[in-house]
Structures are given as structure tokens and as C-alpha cells.
Amino acid sequence: MSELTLDKFGEIMDDFLTKNHIQMLVEMPKGTQNVTIIDNTEAGPVIHFYILLKALPAVFKKLAEMIDINPAEDFIDTTLGMVKSEILEVLKDGAAGKEVT
């Protein structure tokens, strides 16, 4: 049996995503920033991460086109910094009003 590395696991997830019809619903009720994620795989947060990982480049591309910015490294670094800040805020003390379920 070969060792399960992060690269090998990524290949497994890519294969899973490619071979299946994937749907994800991200819900944020009015008046709150509490996020609920539901998907059709029922595989949990690992698959949620990989779905979002595949979705982010499409979002970045459309954002860059909308604001007419060539997606240069500084643009990507800045926007990924925003992602990092949001994640750290949620992880730090459960950040009231931004819980993820």
C-alpha cells in the first residue's frame, strides 16, 4: 500500500469531483453572517474545501474581469489575504456572528 500524501489525496479528490455531479448551497440568512453549507455528496468539510478550492479561480476571474484588473500576483495576494483574515476571525473564539455550520 502506498503512502497517502497530500498530493495523492488531492488527486483522489480531483477524481471524485470530476466523476460526480457536484452541488453546493451556501446559505447566509438575512441579518446574520452565519453560514450553512449543504452539498449533495454528504462527505462533509473536506469535500466542501475542495469544492471551494475549485470554485475560487472562477470567482477571481469574474471579479478581475468586472473591475478590469489583470489577475496579477498582487491582486491575488490581496484578495487571498482577505480570505485568510476571514478564516482566522472565525477560528479565533468562534467569532460571534460568523459561525460556519
Backbone as XML, in Angstrom:
<?xml version="1.0"?>
<chain id="A" units="angstrom">
  <residue number="1" name="MET">
    <atom name="N" x="0.855" y="-1.181" z="0.000"/>
    <atom name="CA" x="0.000" y="0.000" z="0.000"/>
    <atom name="C" x="0.898" y="1.240" z="0.000"/>
  </residue>
  <residue number="2" name="SER">
    <atom name="N" x="0.603" y="2.184" z="-0.903"/>
    <atom name="CA" x="1.409" y="3.393" z="-0.977"/>
    <atom name="C" x="0.967" y="4.404" z="0.083"/>
  </residue>
  <residue number="3" name="GLU">
    <atom name="N" x="1.905" y="5.270" z="0.427"/>
    <atom name="CA" x="1.648" y="6.298" z="1.432"/>
    <atom name="C" x="0.670" y="7.338" z="0.877"/>
  </residue>
  <residue number="4" name="LEU">
    <atom name="N" x="-0.278" y="7.746" z="1.705"/>
    <atom name="CA" x="-1.245" y="8.761" z="1.301"/>
    <atom name="C" x="-0.657" y="10.140" z="1.584"/>
  </residue>
  <residue number="5" name="THR">
    <atom name="N" x="-0.142" y="10.770" z="0.546"/>
    <atom name="CA" x="0.417" y="12.112" z="0.661"/>
    <atom name="C" x="-0.673" y="13.135" z="0.348"/>
  </residue>
  <residue number="6" name="LEU">
    <atom name="N" x="-0.386" y="14.396" z="0.617"/>
    <atom name="CA" x="-1.345" y="15.456" z="0.300"/>
    <atom name="C" x="-1.597" y="15.513" z="-1.205"/>
  </residue>
  <residue number="7" name="ASP">
    <atom name="N" x="-0.536" y="15.322" z="-2.001"/>
    <atom name="CA" x="-0.710" y="15.320" z="-3.458"/>
    <atom name="C" x="-1.599" y="14.167" z="-3.908"/>
  </residue>
  <residue number="8" name="LYS">
    <atom name="N" x="-1.380" y="12.974" z="-3.356"/>
    <atom name="CA" x="-2.187" y="11.807" z="-3.708"/>
    <atom name="C" x="-3.651" y="12.029" z="-3.283"/>
  </residue>
  <residue number="9" name="PHE">
    <atom name="N" x="-3.840" y="12.583" z="-2.090"/>
    <atom name="CA" x="-5.197" y="12.869" z="-1.623"/>
    <atom name="C" x="-5.867" y="13.879" z="-2.549"/>
  </residue>
  <residue number="10" name="GLY">
    <atom name="N" x="-5.119" y="14.887" z="-2.986"/>
    <atom name="CA" x="-5.654" y="15.873" z="-3.932"/>
    <atom name="C" x="-6.080" y="15.223" z="-5.238"/>
  </residue>
  <residue number="11" name="GLU">
    <atom name="N" x="-5.295" y="14.261" z="-5.707"/>
    <atom name="CA" x="-5.654" y="13.530" z="-6.917"/>
    <atom name="C" x="-6.956" y="12.754" z="-6.714"/>
  </residue>
  <residue number="12" name="ILE">
    <atom name="N" x="-7.100" y="12.130" z="-5.553"/>
    <atom name="CA" x="-8.320" y="11.378" z="-5.230"/>
    <atom name="C" x="-9.523" y="12.316" z="-5.232"/>
  </residue>
  <residue number="13" name="MET">
    <atom name="N" x="-9.365" y="13.484" z="-4.608"/>
    <atom name="CA" x="-10.466" y="14.451" z="-4.557"/>
    <atom name="C" x="-10.793" y="14.983" z="-5.953"/>
  </residue>
  <residue number="14" name="ASP">
    <atom name="N" x="-9.759" y="15.283" z="-6.757"/>
    <atom name="CA" x="-9.989" y="15.743" z="-8.131"/>
    <atom name="C" x="-10.767" y="14.694" z="-8.926"/>
  </residue>
  <residue number="15" name="ASP">
    <atom name="N" x="-10.394" y="13.443" z="-8.761"/>
    <atom name="CA" x="-11.072" y="12.346" z="-9.446"/>
    <atom name="C" x="-12.533" y="12.262" z="-9.001"/>
  </residue>
  <residue number="16" name="PHE">
    <atom name="N" x="-12.764" y="12.377" z="-7.694"/>
    <atom name="CA" x="-14.129" y="12.342" z="-7.155"/>
    <atom name="C" x="-14.968" y="13.481" z="-7.728"/>
  </residue>
  <residue number="17" name="LEU">
    <atom name="N" x="-14.401" y="14.690" z="-7.730"/>
    <atom name="CA" x="-15.135" y="15.853" z="-8.227"/>
    <atom name="C" x="-15.428" y="15.726" z="-9.717"/>
  </residue>
  <residue number="18" name="THR">
    <atom name="N" x="-14.494" y="15.157" z="-10.464"/>
    <atom name="CA" x="-14.665" y="15.013" z="-11.905"/>
    <atom name="C" x="-15.718" y="13.967" z="-12.253"/>
  </residue>
  <residue number="19" name="LYS">
    <atom name="N" x="-15.785" y="12.906" z="-11.479"/>
    <atom name="CA" x="-16.683" y="11.788" z="-11.800"/>
    <atom name="C" x="-18.098" y="11.946" z="-11.243"/>
  </residue>
  <residue number="20" name="ASN">
    <atom name="N" x="-18.347" y="13.006" z="-10.487"/>
    <atom name="CA" x="-19.651" y="13.179" z="-9.861"/>
    <atom name="C" x="-20.245" y="14.543" z="-10.187"/>
  </residue>
  <residue number="21" name="HIS">
    <atom name="N" x="-21.571" y="14.590" z="-10.196"/>
    <atom name="CA" x="-22.284" y="15.866" z="-10.320"/>
    <atom name="C" x="-22.280" y="16.497" z="-8.928"/>
  </residue>
  <residue number="22" name="ILE">
    <atom name="N" x="-21.663" y="17.654" z="-8.815"/>
    <atom name="CA" x="-21.474" y="18.289" z="-7.505"/>
    <atom name="C" x="-22.349" y="19.530" z="-7.408"/>
  </residue>
  <residue number="23" name="GLN">
    <atom name="N" x="-23.043" y="19.654" z="-6.281"/>
    <atom name="CA" x="-23.834" y="20.844" z="-5.990"/>
    <atom name="C" x="-23.553" y="21.270" z="-4.557"/>
  </residue>
  <residue number="24" name="MET">
    <atom name="N" x="-23.475" y="22.580" z="-4.359"/>
    <atom name="CA" x="-23.262" y="23.116" z="-3.017"/>
    <atom name="C" x="-24.159" y="24.332" z="-2.843"/>
  </residue>
  <residue number="25" name="LEU">
    <atom name="N" x="-24.828" y="24.377" z="-1.712"/>
    <atom name="CA" x="-25.650" y="25.531" z="-1.358"/>
    <atom name="C" x="-24.985" y="26.213" z="-0.172"/>
  </residue>
  <residue number="26" name="VAL">
    <atom name="N" x="-24.721" y="27.495" z="-0.331"/>
    <atom name="CA" x="-24.175" y="28.301" z="0.754"/>
    <atom name="C" x="-25.279" y="29.261" z="1.161"/>
  </residue>
  <residue number="27" name="GLU">
    <atom name="N" x="-25.726" y="29.145" z="2.408"/>
    <atom name="CA" x="-26.843" y="29.968" z="2.877"/>
    <atom name="C" x="-26.376" y="30.881" z="4.005"/>
  </residue>
  <residue number="28" name="MET">
    <atom name="N" x="-26.775" y="32.155" z="3.889"/>
    <atom name="CA" x="-26.487" y="33.145" z="4.918"/>
    <atom name="C" x="-27.779" y="33.936" z="5.141"/>
  </residue>
  <residue number="29" name="PRO">
    <atom name="N" x="-28.524" y="33.589" z="6.184"/>
    <atom name="CA" x="-29.799" y="34.270" z="6.420"/>
    <atom name="C" x="-29.637" y="35.778" z="6.623"/>
  </residue>
  <residue number="30" name="LYS">
    <atom name="N" x="-30.652" y="36.512" z="6.193"/>
    <atom name="CA" x="-30.668" y="37.960" z="6.354"/>
    <atom name="C" x="-30.473" y="38.317" z="7.826"/>
  </residue>
  <residue number="31" name="GLY">
    <atom name="N" x="-29.661" y="39.326" z="8.065"/>
    <atom name="CA" x="-29.434" y="39.805" z="9.418"/>
    <atom name="C" x="-28.315" y="39.080" z="10.154"/>
  </residue>
  <residue number="32" name="THR">
    <atom name="N" x="-27.647" y="38.169" z="9.479"/>
    <atom name="CA" x="-26.570" y="37.426" z="10.112"/>
    <atom name="C" x="-25.491" y="37.106" z="9.075"/>
  </residue>
  <residue number="33" name="GLN">
    <atom name="N" x="-24.343" y="36.739" z="9.556"/>
    <atom name="CA" x="-23.295" y="36.244" z="8.670"/>
    <atom name="C" x="-22.973" y="34.792" z="9.007"/>
  </residue>
  <residue number="34" name="ASN">
    <atom name="N" x="-23.916" y="34.118" z="9.664"/>
    <atom name="CA" x="-23.764" y="32.691" z="9.930"/>
    <atom name="C" x="-23.972" y="31.937" z="8.628"/>
  </residue>
  <residue number="35" name="VAL">
    <atom name="N" x="-23.020" y="31.116" z="8.275"/>
    <atom name="CA" x="-23.055" y="30.394" z="7.013"/>
    <atom name="C" x="-23.378" y="28.924" z="7.254"/>
  </residue>
  <residue number="36" name="THR">
    <atom name="N" x="-24.305" y="28.416" z="6.468"/>
    <atom name="CA" x="-24.613" y="26.994" z="6.459"/>
    <atom name="C" x="-24.274" y="26.471" z="5.071"/>
  </residue>
  <residue number="37" name="ILE">
    <atom name="N" x="-23.568" y="25.345" z="5.023"/>
    <atom name="CA" x="-23.177" y="24.743" z="3.751"/>
    <atom name="C" x="-23.825" y="23.374" z="3.648"/>
  </residue>
  <residue number="38" name="ILE">
    <atom name="N" x="-24.496" y="23.161" z="2.529"/>
    <atom name="CA" x="-25.123" y="21.872" z="2.240"/>
    <atom name="C" x="-24.645" y="21.453" z="0.851"/>
  </residue>
  <residue number="39" name="ASP">
    <atom name="N" x="-24.277" y="20.191" z="0.701"/>
    <atom name="CA" x="-23.903" y="19.710" z="-0.621"/>
    <atom name="C" x="-24.550" y="18.360" z="-0.870"/>
  </residue>
  <residue number="40" name="ASN">
    <atom name="N" x="-24.485" y="17.915" z="-2.101"/>
    <atom name="CA" x="-25.134" y="16.665" z="-2.460"/>
    <atom name="C" x="-24.246" y="15.431" z="-2.254"/>
  </residue>
  <residue number="41" name="THR">
    <atom name="N" x="-23.043" y="15.612" z="-1.729"/>
    <atom name="CA" x="-22.154" y="14.462" z="-1.520"/>
    <atom name="C" x="-22.262" y="13.894" z="-0.119"/>
  </residue>
  <residue number="42" name="GLU">
    <atom name="N" x="-22.678" y="14.720" z="0.829"/>
    <atom name="CA" x="-22.736" y="14.353" z="2.244"/>
    <atom name="C" x="-21.380" y="13.871" z="2.763"/>
  </residue>
  <residue number="43" name="ALA">
    <atom name="N" x="-20.299" y="14.383" z="2.151"/>
    <atom name="CA" x="-18.948" y="13.974" z="2.532"/>
    <atom name="C" x="-18.316" y="14.918" z="3.556"/>
  </residue>
  <residue number="44" name="GLY">
    <atom name="N" x="-18.980" y="16.017" z="3.881"/>
    <atom name="CA" x="-18.505" y="16.891" z="4.941"/>
    <atom name="C" x="-17.508" y="17.951" z="4.531"/>
  </residue>
  <residue number="45" name="PRO">
    <atom name="N" x="-16.821" y="18.513" z="5.517"/>
    <atom name="CA" x="-15.995" y="19.697" z="5.297"/>
    <atom name="C" x="-14.789" y="19.484" z="4.382"/>
  </residue>
  <residue number="46" name="VAL">
    <atom name="N" x="-14.285" y="18.279" z="4.276"/>
    <atom name="CA" x="-13.144" y="18.056" z="3.375"/>
    <atom name="C" x="-13.577" y="18.296" z="1.937"/>
  </residue>
  <residue number="47" name="ILE">
    <atom name="N" x="-14.714" y="17.734" z="1.551"/>
    <atom name="CA" x="-15.196" y="17.947" z="0.184"/>
    <atom name="C" x="-15.623" y="19.398" z="-0.005"/>
  </residue>
  <residue number="48" name="HIS">
    <atom name="N" x="-16.164" y="20.029" z="1.021"/>
    <atom name="CA" x="-16.519" y="21.460" z="0.931"/>
    <atom name="C" x="-15.278" y="22.270" z="0.580"/>
  </residue>
  <residue number="49" name="PHE">
    <atom name="N" x="-14.164" y="21.962" z="1.252"/>
    <atom name="CA" x="-12.916" y="22.671" z="0.973"/>
    <atom name="C" x="-12.511" y="22.512" z="-0.485"/>
  </residue>
  <residue number="50" name="TYR">
    <atom name="N" x="-12.550" y="21.289" z="-0.982"/>
    <atom name="CA" x="-12.127" y="21.053" z="-2.362"/>
    <atom name="C" x="-13.086" y="21.662" z="-3.375"/>
  </residue>
  <residue number="51" name="ILE">
    <atom name="N" x="-14.380" y="21.678" z="-3.082"/>
    <atom name="CA" x="-15.334" y="22.341" z="-3.976"/>
    <atom name="C" x="-15.012" y="23.834" z="-4.039"/>
  </residue>
  <residue number="52" name="LEU">
    <atom name="N" x="-14.809" y="24.439" z="-2.871"/>
    <atom name="CA" x="-14.485" y="25.870" z="-2.835"/>
    <atom name="C" x="-13.138" y="26.155" z="-3.484"/>
  </residue>
  <residue number="53" name="LEU">
    <atom name="N" x="-12.181" y="25.260" z="-3.313"/>
    <atom name="CA" x="-10.864" y="25.416" z="-3.942"/>
    <atom name="C" x="-11.005" y="25.472" z="-5.460"/>
  </residue>
  <residue number="54" name="LYS">
    <atom name="N" x="-11.894" y="24.662" z="-6.000"/>
    <atom name="CA" x="-12.118" y="24.664" z="-7.451"/>
    <atom name="C" x="-12.965" y="25.860" z="-7.882"/>
  </residue>
  <residue number="55" name="ALA">
    <atom name="N" x="-13.818" y="26.371" z="-6.996"/>
    <atom name="CA" x="-14.691" y="27.494" z="-7.338"/>
    <atom name="C" x="-13.967" y="28.839" z="-7.285"/>
  </residue>
  <residue number="56" name="LEU">
    <atom name="N" x="-13.014" y="28.983" z="-6.390"/>
    <atom name="CA" x="-12.350" y="30.280" z="-6.210"/>
    <atom name="C" x="-11.711" y="30.840" z="-7.485"/>
  </residue>
  <residue number="57" name="PRO">
    <atom name="N" x="-11.000" y="30.057" z="-8.281"/>
    <atom name="CA" x="-10.430" y="30.641" z="-9.509"/>
    <atom name="C" x="-11.480" y="31.237" z="-10.445"/>
  </residue>
  <residue number="58" name="ALA">
    <atom name="N" x="-12.652" y="30.586" z="-10.542"/>
    <atom name="CA" x="-13.719" y="31.131" z="-11.388"/>
    <atom name="C" x="-14.221" y="32.462" z="-10.828"/>
  </residue>
  <residue number="59" name="VAL">
    <atom name="N" x="-14.345" y="32.550" z="-9.513"/>
    <atom name="CA" x="-14.779" y="33.789" z="-8.872"/>
    <atom name="C" x="-13.730" y="34.885" z="-9.087"/>
  </residue>
  <residue number="60" name="PHE">
    <atom name="N" x="-12.456" y="34.545" z="-8.886"/>
    <atom name="CA" x="-11.371" y="35.519" z="-9.085"/>
    <atom name="C" x="-11.373" y="36.031" z="-10.525"/>
  </residue>
  <residue number="61" name="LYS">
    <atom name="N" x="-11.550" y="35.131" z="-11.491"/>
    <atom name="CA" x="-11.536" y="35.524" z="-12.903"/>
    <atom name="C" x="-12.655" y="36.508" z="-13.195"/>
  </residue>
  <residue number="62" name="LYS">
    <atom name="N" x="-13.867" y="36.200" z="-12.741"/>
    <atom name="CA" x="-15.006" y="37.090" z="-12.983"/>
    <atom name="C" x="-14.826" y="38.436" z="-12.269"/>
  </residue>
  <residue number="63" name="LEU">
    <atom name="N" x="-14.293" y="38.403" z="-11.064"/>
    <atom name="CA" x="-14.033" y="39.639" z="-10.325"/>
    <atom name="C" x="-13.004" y="40.496" z="-11.057"/>
  </residue>
  <residue number="64" name="ALA">
    <atom name="N" x="-11.939" y="39.872" z="-11.513"/>
    <atom name="CA" x="-10.903" y="40.607" z="-12.238"/>
    <atom name="C" x="-11.449" y="41.209" z="-13.526"/>
  </residue>
  <residue number="65" name="GLU">
    <atom name="N" x="-12.302" y="40.463" z="-14.231"/>
    <atom name="CA" x="-12.923" y="40.983" z="-15.455"/>
    <atom name="C" x="-13.872" y="42.136" z="-15.145"/>
  </residue>
  <residue number="66" name="MET">
    <atom name="N" x="-14.626" y="41.997" z="-14.056"/>
    <atom name="CA" x="-15.614" y="43.007" z="-13.686"/>
    <atom name="C" x="-14.951" y="44.339" z="-13.347"/>
  </residue>
  <residue number="67" name="ILE">
    <atom name="N" x="-13.842" y="44.282" z="-12.634"/>
    <atom name="CA" x="-13.173" y="45.529" z="-12.244"/>
    <atom name="C" x="-11.996" y="45.830" z="-13.163"/>
  </residue>
  <residue number="68" name="ASP">
    <atom name="N" x="-11.933" y="45.098" z="-14.279"/>
    <atom name="CA" x="-10.942" y="45.324" z="-15.326"/>
    <atom name="C" x="-9.509" y="45.327" z="-14.786"/>
  </residue>
  <residue number="69" name="ILE">
    <atom name="N" x="-9.186" y="44.277" z="-14.029"/>
    <atom name="CA" x="-7.836" y="44.127" z="-13.496"/>
    <atom name="C" x="-7.262" y="42.828" z="-14.028"/>
  </residue>
  <residue number="70" name="ASN">
    <atom name="N" x="-6.073" y="42.921" z="-14.551"/>
    <atom name="CA" x="-5.366" y="41.715" z="-14.949"/>
    <atom name="C" x="-5.046" y="40.957" z="-13.663"/>
  </residue>
  <residue number="71" name="PRO">
    <atom name="N" x="-5.417" y="39.693" z="-13.562"/>
    <atom name="CA" x="-5.211" y="38.985" z="-12.284"/>
    <atom name="C" x="-3.732" y="38.740" z="-11.972"/>
  </residue>
  <residue number="72" name="ALA">
    <atom name="N" x="-3.033" y="39.837" z="-11.735"/>
    <atom name="CA" x="-1.624" y="39.772" z="-11.376"/>
    <atom name="C" x="-1.469" y="39.267" z="-9.953"/>
  </residue>
  <residue number="73" name="GLU">
    <atom name="N" x="-0.257" y="38.877" z="-9.617"/>
    <atom name="CA" x="0.001" y="38.295" z="-8.297"/>
    <atom name="C" x="-0.412" y="39.199" z="-7.147"/>
  </residue>
  <residue number="74" name="ASP">
    <atom name="N" x="-0.206" y="40.503" z="-7.252"/>
    <atom name="CA" x="-0.556" y="41.385" z="-6.135"/>
    <atom name="C" x="-2.069" y="41.411" z="-5.907"/>
  </residue>
  <residue number="75" name="PHE">
    <atom name="N" x="-2.862" y="41.353" z="-6.967"/>
    <atom name="CA" x="-4.321" y="41.282" z="-6.848"/>
    <atom name="C" x="-4.721" y="39.988" z="-6.145"/>
  </residue>
  <residue number="76" name="ILE">
    <atom name="N" x="-4.128" y="38.894" z="-6.571"/>
    <atom name="CA" x="-4.432" y="37.592" z="-5.973"/>
    <atom name="C" x="-3.980" y="37.560" z="-4.517"/>
  </residue>
  <residue number="77" name="ASP">
    <atom name="N" x="-2.784" y="38.044" z="-4.239"/>
    <atom name="CA" x="-2.286" y="38.069" z="-2.862"/>
    <atom name="C" x="-3.193" y="38.891" z="-1.953"/>
  </residue>
  <residue number="78" name="THR">
    <atom name="N" x="-3.645" y="40.041" z="-2.435"/>
    <atom name="CA" x="-4.509" y="40.904" z="-1.632"/>
    <atom name="C" x="-5.845" y="40.232" z="-1.335"/>
  </residue>
  <residue number="79" name="THR">
    <atom name="N" x="-6.459" y="39.645" z="-2.364"/>
    <atom name="CA" x="-7.759" y="39.016" z="-2.146"/>
    <atom name="C" x="-7.626" y="37.750" z="-1.301"/>
  </residue>
  <residue number="80" name="LEU">
    <atom name="N" x="-6.557" y="36.999" z="-1.476"/>
    <atom name="CA" x="-6.346" y="35.823" z="-0.621"/>
    <atom name="C" x="-6.043" y="36.246" z="0.819"/>
  </residue>
  <residue number="81" name="GLY">
    <atom name="N" x="-5.461" y="37.410" z="0.989"/>
    <atom name="CA" x="-5.276" y="37.957" z="2.334"/>
    <atom name="C" x="-6.621" y="38.210" z="3.012"/>
  </residue>
  <residue number="82" name="MET">
    <atom name="N" x="-7.603" y="38.644" z="2.227"/>
    <atom name="CA" x="-8.951" y="38.832" z="2.766"/>
    <atom name="C" x="-9.536" y="37.487" z="3.200"/>
  </residue>
  <residue number="83" name="VAL">
    <atom name="N" x="-9.319" y="36.450" z="2.397"/>
    <atom name="CA" x="-9.794" y="35.099" z="2.738"/>
    <atom name="C" x="-9.135" y="34.640" z="4.032"/>
  </residue>
  <residue number="84" name="LYS">
    <atom name="N" x="-7.835" y="34.838" z="4.133"/>
    <atom name="CA" x="-7.096" y="34.440" z="5.334"/>
    <atom name="C" x="-7.643" y="35.151" z="6.568"/>
  </residue>
  <residue number="85" name="SER">
    <atom name="N" x="-7.882" y="36.459" z="6.457"/>
    <atom name="CA" x="-8.406" y="37.235" z="7.586"/>
    <atom name="C" x="-9.761" y="36.717" z="8.046"/>
  </residue>
  <residue number="86" name="GLU">
    <atom name="N" x="-10.643" y="36.415" z="7.088"/>
    <atom name="CA" x="-11.968" y="35.891" z="7.430"/>
    <atom name="C" x="-11.870" y="34.544" z="8.136"/>
  </residue>
  <residue number="87" name="ILE">
    <atom name="N" x="-11.010" y="33.664" z="7.632"/>
    <atom name="CA" x="-10.845" y="32.345" z="8.247"/>
    <atom name="C" x="-10.298" y="32.475" z="9.655"/>
  </residue>
  <residue number="88" name="LEU">
    <atom name="N" x="-9.267" y="33.300" z="9.833"/>
    <atom name="CA" x="-8.678" y="33.485" z="11.159"/>
    <atom name="C" x="-9.679" y="34.084" z="12.142"/>
  </residue>
  <residue number="89" name="GLU">
    <atom name="N" x="-10.509" y="34.999" z="11.663"/>
    <atom name="CA" x="-11.516" y="35.616" z="12.524"/>
    <atom name="C" x="-12.510" y="34.581" z="13.023"/>
  </residue>
  <residue number="90" name="VAL">
    <atom name="N" x="-12.945" y="33.676" z="12.120"/>
    <atom name="CA" x="-13.900" y="32.639" z="12.507"/>
    <atom name="C" x="-13.265" y="31.638" z="13.460"/>
  </residue>
  <residue number="91" name="LEU">
    <atom name="N" x="-12.029" y="31.280" z="13.209"/>
    <atom name="CA" x="-11.352" y="30.307" z="14.065"/>
    <atom name="C" x="-11.037" y="30.871" z="15.437"/>
  </residue>
  <residue number="92" name="LYS">
    <atom name="N" x="-10.797" y="32.173" z="15.512"/>
    <atom name="CA" x="-10.472" y="32.826" z="16.779"/>
    <atom name="C" x="-11.757" y="33.015" z="17.586"/>
  </residue>
  <residue number="93" name="ASP">
    <atom name="N" x="-11.891" y="32.274" z="18.647"/>
    <atom name="CA" x="-13.023" y="32.403" z="19.567"/>
    <atom name="C" x="-14.399" y="32.219" z="18.941"/>
  </residue>
  <residue number="94" name="GLY">
    <atom name="N" x="-14.492" y="31.570" z="17.803"/>
    <atom name="CA" x="-15.798" y="31.345" z="17.180"/>
    <atom name="C" x="-16.404" y="32.590" z="16.594"/>
  </residue>
  <residue number="95" name="ALA">
    <atom name="N" x="-15.723" y="33.697" z="16.620"/>
    <atom name="CA" x="-16.151" y="34.990" z="16.047"/>
    <atom name="C" x="-17.667" y="35.127" z="15.950"/>
  </residue>
  <residue number="96" name="ALA">
    <atom name="N" x="-18.264" y="35.709" z="16.942"/>
    <atom name="CA" x="-19.730" y="35.901" z="17.006"/>
    <atom name="C" x="-20.272" y="36.434" z="15.691"/>
  </residue>
  <residue number="97" name="GLY">
    <atom name="N" x="-21.317" y="35.792" z="15.221"/>
    <atom name="CA" x="-21.975" y="36.255" z="14.004"/>
    <atom name="C" x="-21.377" y="35.708" z="12.735"/>
  </residue>
  <residue number="98" name="LYS">
    <atom name="N" x="-20.297" y="34.926" z="12.822"/>
    <atom name="CA" x="-19.695" y="34.394" z="11.607"/>
    <atom name="C" x="-19.413" y="32.905" z="11.754"/>
  </residue>
  <residue number="99" name="GLU">
    <atom name="N" x="-20.246" y="32.220" z="12.483"/>
    <atom name="CA" x="-20.068" y="30.791" z="12.634"/>
    <atom name="C" x="-20.400" y="30.062" z="11.344"/>
  </residue>
  <residue number="100" name="VAL">
    <atom name="N" x="-19.723" y="28.966" z="11.129"/>
    <atom name="CA" x="-19.979" y="28.123" z="9.970"/>
    <atom name="C" x="-20.497" y="26.793" z="10.471"/>
  </residue>
  <residue number="101" name="THR">
    <atom name="N" x="-21.602" y="26.328" z="9.885"/>
    <atom name="CA" x="-22.138" y="25.018" z="10.275"/>
    <atom name="C" x="-22.272" y="24.136" z="9.061"/>
  </residue>
</chain>
